[in-house]
Amino acid sequence: MNIPHKRRWLALAATLTALGVAPAQAFEIGPINVNGFAKVEALVSGNQCKDCQRFPGEDRQRLWADELVPGKSYGTRTSVVTLFQPWLTLNQDIGRGFKVHAALSQRWRDGKPDIDGVLYEKNVGISHEEWGRLTVGAMTSRAWSVADYPYGSDIGVADAWASSGAGYGLLGHALRYTSRPFDVMSGDLVVELTYDQGKSGFKINKPRLLEFWAQYRRGDLALDAVMQTSRNGTPSSWGHGPFTSLTPNPADDAKLGGSGQSIAMLMARYDVNSQWQLSAGLRRNRWSGAYAVQTEFRADGNTLWNNMFNVDWGGTLRGVPNPGYPATSMDVSLGVRHTRGDWTYSAGYVHLGRASTANPSERGQSNAMDLATVGVSKRFGQNWLVYGLAGMVQYRKKGLAPLSMPSNSAFSGVDSRVARTGRWAGVGATYTF
């Protein structure tokens, strides 16, 4: 391998490491590496209302999920969360510039799988120093993983930024091509295309997702652009969610109407000097909407429904009852980090904007959210990071949360139907291996 190509592939390796594809090495047995992290965080948060929703855990897009328990008290609560995620990776040189790769990873939250039935990584691939890399299997999308780290976690807004909006985060049946880095305007450009076919068994409303990612690095500037478009995944505004199908049951296929959603996102990081770093992100969300339909009537009286989005409950559009309406919105993130030795200080901000839609019913489109955080951390050796954080959230008004939020109390625990503002503070520690 000549020196320019070696430099490019070292740059790509650094990029993939930052995206969680190859965490910092700890245990190595030949070509097999075992890496990961463990995290614990404790928070004291205000304006928390446990089980205020009459039907806890119900999808916010369903009309009956709007209902609150009258007179339910709310106030300050303490919470503790743990995360654990190991990676098992294989990287084997097979000669003539080729390597084979494999990855297996799962995340556990409070001792349980983070998302039931979904693996974060289960894929195999092959790469060539000139032709790039081809990977097939389960993997994370760039729409979520890049927004989560480094753009979100480095400034304390990982969930609010990466887990909101019209994207999908976990891909279960994907094919991905990643180019080698190219020299462009004295910088390095990597481009990538990913296709996911979703869950099988659907003949009419077949799932499909296409994602384009490009990263450009030049000196102290890094730019990441992501475009993701999909059809017939689960209608949602949970950017961390898995891409599967309209419903879990292919037998519902003929009863459903198709739907789609997409994002276009640009994020940038700039190192002003060795101590100061600035970051920003801009995202446009688009949802087609999905009408509500009963998919199964059970003898016990429990009716099953599809996954709907932005529904005019009780309304009719072109002869369709309970129609779903298209919607678009814009979201913004800003951040600053200051590093001094083993200490890092940060501040982050996320704005989830109001949505534009013709839906005559209020489903949160007129609401907006502003969330701000500050944090301080200290690194102990190569493995331990201890940190403190504080934050606040404010909604434009009391009512249903903005359409970019997966639930009315996401990211802060403050239910927008109960309170307009909330604050929290906490401490945590992360161990990487």
C-alpha positions as CSV (number, residue, x, y, z in Angstrom):
1,M,0.0,0.0,0.0
2,N,1.4,3.4,-0.9
3,I,1.7,6.2,1.7
4,P,-1.3,8.4,0.5
5,H,-3.6,5.4,0.5
6,K,-2.3,4.2,3.9
7,R,-3.0,7.7,5.2
8,R,-6.5,7.6,3.8
9,W,-7.4,4.3,5.3
10,L,-6.0,5.4,8.7
11,A,-8.4,8.4,8.4
12,L,-11.3,6.0,7.6
13,A,-10.4,3.8,10.5
14,A,-10.5,6.8,12.8
15,T,-13.9,7.7,11.4
16,L,-15.3,4.2,12.0
17,T,-13.9,4.1,15.5
18,A,-15.7,7.4,16.3
19,L,-18.9,5.9,15.0
20,G,-18.8,2.9,17.3
21,V,-17.8,0.4,14.5
22,A,-14.5,-0.3,16.2
23,P,-14.3,0.9,19.8
24,A,-10.9,1.3,21.5
25,Q,-9.2,-2.0,21.7
26,A,-8.9,-3.8,25.0
27,F,-8.8,-7.6,24.6
28,E,-7.3,-9.0,21.4
29,I,-7.0,-12.7,20.4
30,G,-5.5,-12.8,16.9
31,P,-7.9,-11.0,14.6
32,I,-10.7,-11.0,17.2
33,N,-11.3,-8.0,19.5
34,V,-13.6,-7.5,22.5
35,N,-14.4,-3.9,23.4
36,G,-17.3,-2.0,25.0
37,F,-18.4,0.3,27.7
38,A,-20.4,0.3,30.9
39,K,-22.2,3.4,32.2
40,V,-24.2,4.4,35.3
41,E,-26.0,7.7,35.7
42,A,-28.1,9.2,38.5
43,L,-30.4,12.2,38.0
44,V,-32.6,14.4,40.2
45,S,-35.3,15.8,38.0
46,G,-38.1,18.3,38.5
47,N,-41.7,18.2,37.3
48,Q,-41.8,14.5,36.9
49,C,-45.2,12.8,36.7
50,K,-45.0,9.0,37.0
51,D,-47.9,7.2,35.3
52,C,-49.7,10.5,34.6
53,Q,-50.9,9.0,31.3
54,R,-54.0,6.9,31.8
55,F,-52.6,4.2,29.5
56,P,-48.8,4.1,30.3
57,G,-46.5,3.1,27.4
58,E,-49.2,3.7,24.7
59,D,-48.0,5.2,21.4
60,R,-48.6,9.0,21.5
61,Q,-50.1,8.9,18.0
62,R,-53.2,7.1,19.4
63,L,-56.0,9.3,20.5
64,W,-56.6,7.5,23.8
65,A,-52.9,8.0,24.7
66,D,-53.7,11.7,25.1
67,E,-55.7,11.1,28.3
68,L,-54.2,11.9,31.7
69,V,-55.1,10.7,35.1
70,P,-57.0,13.6,36.8
71,G,-55.3,15.0,39.9
72,K,-52.1,13.0,39.6
73,S,-49.3,14.6,41.6
74,Y,-46.0,15.5,40.1
75,G,-42.7,16.8,41.4
76,T,-39.0,16.0,42.0
77,R,-37.9,12.4,41.4
78,T,-34.6,10.5,41.5
79,S,-33.7,8.0,38.7
80,V,-30.7,5.8,38.0
81,V,-29.9,4.2,34.6
82,T,-27.3,1.7,33.6
83,L,-26.0,0.9,30.1
84,F,-23.7,-1.9,29.0
85,Q,-22.6,-2.6,25.5
86,P,-19.8,-5.0,24.4
87,W,-18.6,-5.4,20.8
88,L,-17.1,-8.6,19.4
89,T,-15.3,-7.7,16.2
90,L,-13.1,-9.6,13.7
91,N,-10.7,-8.0,11.2
92,Q,-8.6,-10.4,9.2
93,D,-6.2,-9.6,6.4
94,I,-6.5,-12.2,3.6
95,G,-4.0,-10.7,1.3
96,R,-3.9,-8.7,-2.0
97,G,-5.4,-5.7,-0.2
98,F,-8.4,-7.5,1.1
99,K,-9.7,-7.9,4.6
100,V,-12.8,-9.7,6.0
101,H,-14.8,-8.2,8.9
102,A,-17.5,-9.2,11.3
103,A,-19.2,-7.5,14.2
104,L,-21.6,-8.6,17.0
105,S,-23.0,-6.2,19.6
106,Q,-25.9,-5.7,21.9
107,R,-26.8,-2.9,24.4
108,W,-28.4,-3.6,27.7
109,R,-30.3,-0.9,29.7
110,D,-30.9,-1.6,33.3
111,G,-30.0,-5.2,32.8
112,K,-32.5,-5.8,29.9
113,P,-32.0,-5.6,26.1
114,D,-32.2,-1.9,25.1
115,I,-34.8,-2.7,22.4
116,D,-36.4,-6.1,22.7
117,G,-35.6,-8.4,19.9
118,V,-33.1,-6.1,18.1
119,L,-29.3,-6.4,17.9
120,Y,-27.2,-3.3,17.4
121,E,-24.6,-5.1,15.2
122,K,-24.7,-8.5,13.6
123,N,-22.9,-8.2,10.3
124,V,-20.1,-9.4,8.0
125,G,-18.1,-7.6,5.4
126,I,-15.2,-7.4,3.1
127,S,-13.0,-4.5,2.3
128,H,-10.2,-3.6,-0.2
129,E,-7.8,-0.7,0.2
130,E,-8.7,0.7,-3.3
131,W,-12.4,-0.3,-3.7
132,G,-13.9,0.3,-0.3
133,R,-16.0,-1.8,2.0
134,L,-19.1,-3.9,1.6
135,T,-21.1,-4.9,4.7
136,V,-24.3,-7.0,5.1
137,G,-26.5,-7.7,8.1
138,A,-27.7,-5.7,11.2
139,M,-26.1,-2.4,11.9
140,T,-26.8,1.1,13.1
141,S,-27.8,3.9,10.7
142,R,-25.6,7.0,10.3
143,A,-28.6,9.2,10.9
144,W,-28.6,7.9,14.5
145,S,-25.1,6.8,15.2
146,V,-23.3,10.0,13.9
147,A,-25.8,12.3,15.6
148,D,-25.5,10.3,18.8
149,Y,-21.7,10.3,18.8
150,P,-19.9,12.6,18.6
151,Y,-22.4,15.3,17.9
152,G,-24.8,14.6,20.7
153,S,-23.0,12.8,23.5
154,D,-20.1,15.2,23.5
155,I,-22.4,18.1,24.5
156,G,-24.9,16.2,26.6
157,V,-27.8,16.1,24.1
158,A,-27.4,12.6,22.6
159,D,-31.0,11.5,23.1
160,A,-32.7,14.8,22.4
161,W,-30.8,15.2,19.1
162,A,-30.2,11.7,17.8
163,S,-33.4,9.9,19.1
164,S,-35.8,12.5,17.7
165,G,-37.0,13.2,14.2
166,A,-38.2,11.2,11.2
167,G,-35.2,8.9,10.9
168,Y,-34.5,5.3,11.9
169,G,-31.5,4.2,14.0
170,L,-31.2,0.4,13.8
171,L,-31.2,-1.6,10.6
172,G,-31.7,-5.3,10.7
173,H,-31.5,-6.4,7.0
174,A,-29.1,-4.0,5.5
175,L,-26.5,-3.8,2.7
176,R,-23.9,-1.1,3.0
177,Y,-21.1,0.2,0.7
178,T,-18.5,2.6,2.2
179,S,-15.9,4.1,-0.1
180,R,-12.2,4.6,0.7
181,P,-11.3,8.2,1.5
182,F,-10.8,10.4,-1.5
183,D,-8.6,13.5,-1.7
184,V,-11.0,16.4,-2.3
185,M,-10.0,20.1,-2.0
186,S,-7.0,19.2,0.3
187,G,-9.3,17.2,2.6
188,D,-10.6,13.6,2.9
189,L,-14.1,12.6,1.7
190,V,-15.8,9.3,2.5
191,V,-19.2,8.5,0.9
192,E,-21.5,5.7,1.9
193,L,-24.8,4.1,0.6
194,T,-27.0,1.8,2.7
195,Y,-30.1,-0.1,1.7
196,D,-32.4,-2.0,4.1
197,Q,-35.3,-4.2,3.0
198,G,-37.0,-4.3,6.4
199,K,-39.2,-7.1,7.6
200,S,-40.1,-9.8,5.0
201,G,-43.6,-11.1,4.3
202,F,-45.2,-7.9,3.1
203,K,-46.2,-8.1,-0.6
204,I,-48.2,-4.8,-1.0
205,N,-46.6,-2.4,1.4
206,K,-43.0,-3.6,1.2
207,P,-40.6,-1.9,3.5
208,R,-37.5,-0.3,2.1
209,L,-34.9,2.3,3.3
210,L,-32.1,4.1,1.5
211,E,-29.5,6.2,3.3
212,F,-26.7,8.3,2.0
213,W,-23.9,9.5,4.2
214,A,-20.9,11.7,3.4
215,Q,-18.2,12.9,5.7
216,Y,-15.6,15.5,4.7
217,R,-12.6,16.4,6.9
218,R,-10.1,19.1,6.3
219,G,-7.8,20.2,9.0
220,D,-9.9,21.3,12.0
221,L,-13.2,21.1,10.2
222,A,-15.5,18.0,10.0
223,L,-18.8,17.9,8.0
224,D,-21.3,15.1,8.1
225,A,-24.3,15.0,5.7
226,V,-27.0,12.3,6.0
227,M,-30.0,11.8,3.8
228,Q,-32.4,8.9,4.7
229,T,-35.6,8.1,3.0
230,S,-37.9,5.2,3.7
231,R,-41.2,3.6,2.8
232,N,-43.4,1.4,5.0
233,G,-41.4,1.3,8.1
234,T,-43.1,1.9,11.4
235,P,-44.5,5.4,11.3
236,S,-42.7,7.3,14.1
237,S,-40.6,10.2,15.3
238,W,-38.1,8.1,17.2
239,G,-34.7,8.5,15.5
240,H,-33.3,5.6,17.5
241,G,-36.0,3.1,16.5
242,P,-35.5,0.0,14.4
243,F,-36.6,-0.1,10.7
244,T,-39.0,-3.0,10.3
245,S,-42.5,-2.7,8.8
246,L,-45.9,-0.9,9.1
247,T,-47.0,-3.5,11.7
248,P,-45.4,-6.6,13.2
249,N,-47.9,-8.9,11.3
250,P,-47.7,-9.4,7.5
251,A,-51.3,-10.6,7.6
252,D,-52.3,-6.9,8.1
253,D,-50.7,-6.0,4.7
254,A,-54.0,-5.7,2.7
255,K,-55.7,-3.6,5.4
256,L,-53.0,-0.9,5.5
257,G,-52.1,2.2,3.5
258,G,-48.5,2.8,2.7
259,S,-46.5,5.6,4.4
260,G,-43.1,7.1,4.2
261,Q,-40.7,9.4,6.0
262,S,-37.3,11.0,5.5
263,I,-34.7,13.3,6.9
264,A,-32.0,15.5,5.5
265,M,-29.3,16.5,8.1
266,L,-26.1,18.5,8.0
267,M,-23.7,18.5,11.1
268,A,-20.4,20.3,11.5
269,R,-17.6,20.4,14.1
270,Y,-14.8,22.9,14.2
271,D,-11.7,22.9,16.4
272,V,-11.0,26.6,17.0
273,N,-7.8,25.5,18.7
274,S,-6.5,22.6,20.9
275,Q,-8.9,23.5,23.7
276,W,-12.1,24.9,22.1
277,Q,-14.5,23.0,19.8
278,L,-17.8,24.3,18.2
279,S,-20.5,22.1,16.7
280,A,-23.9,22.6,15.0
281,G,-26.6,20.5,13.3
282,L,-29.6,21.2,11.1
283,R,-32.3,18.6,10.3
284,R,-35.4,18.6,8.1
285,N,-38.0,16.0,8.9
286,R,-40.8,14.8,6.6
287,W,-43.6,12.4,7.3
288,S,-46.3,11.3,4.8
289,G,-48.7,10.5,7.7
290,A,-50.5,7.2,8.1
291,Y,-54.2,6.7,8.6
292,A,-55.6,4.8,11.6
293,V,-57.2,1.4,10.9
294,Q,-58.3,-1.5,13.1
295,T,-56.4,-4.6,12.1
296,E,-57.9,-7.2,14.3
297,F,-61.1,-7.7,16.4
298,R,-60.6,-10.1,19.3
299,A,-63.2,-12.0,21.2
300,D,-62.1,-10.5,24.5
301,G,-63.1,-7.0,23.1
302,N,-59.5,-5.8,22.7
303,T,-59.1,-4.3,19.3
304,L,-55.7,-4.1,17.6
305,W,-54.7,-1.1,15.6
306,N,-52.0,-0.3,13.1
307,N,-49.1,2.2,13.7
308,M,-50.6,5.5,12.6
309,F,-49.1,9.0,12.4
310,N,-50.5,12.6,12.6
311,V,-54.2,11.4,12.4
312,D,-57.3,13.6,12.2
313,W,-59.3,11.4,14.6
314,G,-63.0,11.4,13.6
315,G,-62.2,13.2,10.3
316,T,-62.4,12.0,6.7
317,L,-60.2,12.8,3.8
318,R,-61.1,11.6,0.2
319,G,-63.4,9.0,1.7
320,V,-60.8,7.7,4.2
321,P,-61.8,7.9,7.9
322,N,-59.2,8.9,10.5
323,P,-56.7,10.0,7.8
324,G,-53.1,10.7,8.4
325,Y,-51.7,14.0,7.1
326,P,-48.2,14.9,5.8
327,A,-46.0,17.0,8.0
328,T,-42.6,18.7,7.9
329,S,-40.4,20.3,10.6
330,M,-36.9,21.6,11.2
331,D,-34.7,20.8,14.2
332,V,-31.4,22.5,15.3
333,S,-28.5,21.6,17.6
334,L,-25.6,23.8,18.9
335,G,-22.7,22.9,21.1
336,V,-19.4,24.1,22.6
337,R,-16.6,22.1,24.3
338,H,-13.6,23.3,26.2
339,T,-10.8,20.8,27.2
340,R,-8.1,21.6,29.7
341,G,-5.9,18.6,30.5
342,D,-8.1,15.8,31.8
343,W,-11.1,18.1,32.3
344,T,-13.7,18.9,29.7
345,Y,-16.5,21.5,30.0
346,S,-19.5,21.5,27.6
347,A,-22.8,23.1,26.8
348,G,-25.4,21.9,24.3
349,Y,-28.7,23.1,22.9
350,V,-31.5,21.4,20.9
351,H,-34.6,23.0,19.3
352,L,-37.4,20.8,18.0
353,G,-39.5,23.0,15.9
354,R,-43.2,23.4,15.1
355,A,-44.4,21.3,12.2
356,S,-46.2,22.4,9.0
357,T,-49.3,20.2,8.3
358,A,-52.8,20.5,7.0
359,N,-54.2,18.3,9.8
360,P,-57.2,20.2,11.2
361,S,-56.7,18.3,14.6
362,E,-54.0,19.4,17.0
363,R,-51.4,16.5,17.3
364,G,-48.5,18.6,18.6
365,Q,-47.7,20.4,15.4
366,S,-48.0,23.9,17.0
367,N,-45.7,23.0,19.9
368,A,-41.9,23.4,20.0
369,M,-39.2,22.3,22.5
370,D,-36.0,24.0,23.7
371,L,-33.5,21.9,25.7
372,A,-30.2,23.1,27.1
373,T,-27.5,21.3,29.0
374,V,-24.1,22.0,30.7
375,G,-21.6,19.4,31.8
376,V,-18.2,18.8,33.2
377,S,-16.1,15.6,33.1
378,K,-12.7,14.4,34.2
379,R,-10.9,11.4,32.7
380,F,-8.9,9.0,34.9
381,G,-6.4,7.1,32.9
382,Q,-7.5,5.5,29.6
383,N,-10.7,3.8,30.9
384,W,-12.6,5.9,33.4
385,L,-14.7,9.1,32.8
386,V,-16.6,10.7,35.7
387,Y,-19.0,13.5,34.9
388,G,-21.6,15.9,36.2
389,L,-24.5,17.5,34.2
390,A,-27.4,19.8,34.5
391,G,-30.1,20.8,32.1
392,M,-33.5,22.4,31.5
393,V,-36.4,22.0,29.0
394,Q,-39.1,24.4,27.9
395,Y,-42.0,23.8,25.7
396,R,-43.7,26.6,23.6
397,K,-47.0,25.7,25.3
398,K,-48.6,23.1,27.5
399,G,-50.2,20.4,25.4
400,L,-49.1,17.6,23.1
401,A,-45.3,17.5,22.4
402,P,-43.8,18.5,19.1
403,L,-44.1,16.0,16.3
404,S,-40.3,15.3,16.4
405,M,-40.7,13.8,19.9
406,P,-41.5,10.0,20.2
407,S,-43.5,10.6,23.4
408,N,-44.9,13.6,25.3
409,S,-42.2,13.1,28.1
410,A,-39.2,12.0,26.0
411,F,-35.6,13.1,26.8
412,S,-36.3,14.9,30.0
413,G,-39.2,13.1,31.7
414,V,-41.2,16.3,31.7
415,D,-44.6,15.7,30.2
416,S,-45.6,18.6,27.9
417,R,-49.2,18.1,28.9
418,V,-48.4,18.6,32.6
419,A,-45.7,21.3,32.7
420,R,-44.1,23.7,30.3
421,T,-40.6,23.6,32.0
422,G,-38.4,21.3,33.9
423,R,-34.8,21.0,35.3
424,W,-32.5,18.2,36.2
425,A,-29.0,17.6,37.6
426,G,-26.9,14.5,38.0
427,V,-23.6,12.6,38.1
428,G,-22.4,9.6,36.2
429,A,-19.4,7.4,35.3
430,T,-18.4,5.5,32.1
431,Y,-15.8,2.7,31.9
432,T,-14.5,1.8,28.4
433,F,-12.7,-1.5,27.7
